[in-house]
């Protein structure tokens, strides 16, 4: 009568293998990449194209501009007001945009958002309270490419990473 061989230590493992967990993690990272690419690449571009095709173009004049710091890690934002001369009369709007330049407390805002400069703006003719500033397409593309690519690379690294249990030598009894 022969005895059946006992299982070897390398074939039994106290931790069950879950190869599907790595695939699910990979899908989550790819999903985040797809959302970034969709939002910054496609949705923002569609909104921009809609405003350019259906709303009225105007040159707005900046009437007020100030830089504010958002806290320790908040970065800088430029808050500005601008005026548009519409057929129904002049109308004022406010907006803000993040800035990479650090400002001193009393330093006036320079460059694109300096008082007196003009900005392109699209105004909704059906609802003049709505406005749209044209987007910098190159900036959005870089955000979509770099942001989506980063999360896509994380997903690829999870997909092609080797299982750590396979690399460890079997325990000697």
Protein Blocks (a to p, Z undefined) as FASTA:
>chain_A
ZZdddddfklpcfbdcdfklmmmmmmmmmmmmmmmmmmmmmmmmmmmmmmmmmmccdddd
dfbdcdddebjknopadddddddddfkbpcddddddddfbdcdfklccehjllghiacdd
dddfklmmbccddddfklmmmmmmmmmmmmmmmmmmmmmpccfklmpccddZZ
